[in-house]
Amino acid sequence: MLLLIDGDHIPYSACNERRDYIQCIEYADFLLESILQWGNGYRLFLSEGKSFRHQVAADYKANRPSTKPLYWKETRAYLYDYWKAESVAGLEADDLCGIYSGDDTIICSPDKDMRTIPGN
């Protein structure tokens, strides 16, 4: 099965004030490696910039903190470079998981909205 990974949570989970850059990267690797055991291939998706939802509702995600954890940006860059993460302008990672889902895929995401998509 092909794993469709919503990677947006990984930099948030991996990076915090107790970890230096190397520890953030190592934890990101740990998270991904623990997921990869469930499939025989993967596509890792990250959200990039604002989605179409921001045009529909200007206050979309307005209640979220504006600051990111230390090394968040660097960890995302690592996910793009090393793990070959993908993004599409205007779409969020969970949107891409839903778009590419099918009978031969497993969506890997902590996002409760993914439960609305039929399949694995």
C-alpha positions as CSV (number, residue, x, y, z in Angstrom):
1,M,0.0,0.0,0.0
2,L,1.1,3.5,-0.8
3,L,1.2,5.8,2.3
4,L,-0.1,9.3,1.9
5,I,1.4,11.3,4.7
6,D,0.0,14.6,6.0
7,G,3.4,15.9,7.0
8,D,2.2,19.3,8.5
9,H,2.3,17.9,12.0
10,I,5.9,16.6,11.8
11,P,7.8,19.9,12.3
12,Y,5.5,20.9,15.2
13,S,6.0,17.5,16.9
14,A,9.7,17.4,16.2
15,C,10.6,21.0,17.2
16,N,10.4,22.5,20.6
17,E,12.5,24.6,23.0
18,R,14.3,21.5,24.4
19,R,15.6,20.3,21.1
20,D,18.5,21.6,19.0
21,Y,18.4,21.4,15.2
22,I,19.9,17.9,15.0
23,Q,17.5,16.6,17.6
24,C,14.6,18.1,15.6
25,I,15.8,16.3,12.4
26,E,16.3,13.1,14.3
27,Y,12.8,13.2,15.7
28,A,11.3,14.0,12.4
29,D,13.2,10.9,11.0
30,F,11.9,8.8,13.8
31,L,8.3,9.9,13.2
32,L,8.5,9.1,9.5
33,E,10.3,5.8,9.9
34,S,7.6,4.7,12.4
35,I,4.9,5.5,9.8
36,L,6.8,3.9,6.8
37,Q,6.6,0.4,8.3
38,W,2.9,0.3,7.3
39,G,3.4,0.6,3.6
40,N,5.6,-0.1,0.7
41,G,6.0,3.4,-0.6
42,Y,5.0,6.9,0.3
43,R,4.1,10.4,-0.7
44,L,4.8,13.1,1.9
45,F,2.7,16.3,1.7
46,L,3.2,19.7,3.3
47,S,1.0,22.7,3.1
48,E,2.7,25.7,1.5
49,G,1.4,29.2,1.9
50,K,-2.3,30.1,2.2
51,S,-4.9,27.8,0.9
52,F,-8.0,28.6,-1.1
53,R,-9.9,28.6,2.2
54,H,-8.2,31.9,3.1
55,Q,-10.0,33.5,0.2
56,V,-13.3,32.1,1.3
57,A,-12.9,33.0,4.9
58,A,-10.4,35.7,5.8
59,D,-10.3,34.5,9.4
60,Y,-9.5,30.8,8.5
61,K,-7.0,29.6,11.1
62,A,-6.8,33.1,12.6
63,N,-6.9,31.7,16.2
64,R,-3.6,29.8,15.6
65,P,-0.3,31.1,17.1
66,S,1.6,33.2,14.6
67,T,5.0,32.1,15.8
68,K,6.5,28.8,14.8
69,P,8.8,26.6,17.0
70,L,12.5,27.0,16.7
71,Y,13.9,25.1,13.7
72,W,10.4,24.7,12.2
73,K,11.5,26.2,8.9
74,E,14.7,24.2,8.8
75,T,12.9,21.0,9.5
76,R,10.4,21.6,6.7
77,A,13.3,22.3,4.4
78,Y,14.8,19.0,5.4
79,L,11.5,17.2,4.7
80,Y,11.6,18.7,1.2
81,D,15.2,17.9,0.6
82,Y,15.7,14.5,2.2
83,W,12.3,13.0,2.3
84,K,11.1,14.6,-1.0
85,A,8.0,16.2,0.4
86,E,5.6,17.7,-2.0
87,S,3.2,20.6,-2.0
88,V,0.8,22.3,-4.3
89,A,0.0,26.0,-4.1
90,G,-3.4,26.7,-2.7
91,L,-3.9,23.2,-1.3
92,E,-3.2,21.9,2.2
93,A,-1.4,18.6,2.9
94,D,-4.7,17.0,4.0
95,D,-6.3,18.1,0.8
96,L,-3.6,16.3,-1.2
97,C,-4.0,13.2,0.9
98,G,-7.7,13.2,0.0
99,I,-7.1,13.9,-3.7
100,Y,-4.6,11.1,-4.1
101,S,-6.4,8.5,-1.9
102,G,-7.7,5.3,-3.5
103,D,-8.1,1.6,-2.9
104,D,-4.3,1.1,-2.8
105,T,-3.5,3.9,-0.4
106,I,-3.4,4.5,3.4
107,I,-3.8,8.1,4.6
108,C,-1.5,8.8,7.6
109,S,-2.6,11.9,9.4
110,P,-3.5,12.9,13.0
111,D,-6.1,15.3,11.4
112,K,-9.6,14.2,12.4
113,D,-11.0,15.6,9.1
114,M,-9.3,12.7,7.3
115,R,-11.8,10.3,8.9
116,T,-14.4,11.7,6.5
117,I,-12.5,10.3,3.5
118,P,-13.5,6.7,2.6
119,G,-10.7,4.1,2.6
120,N,-7.7,3.2,4.7
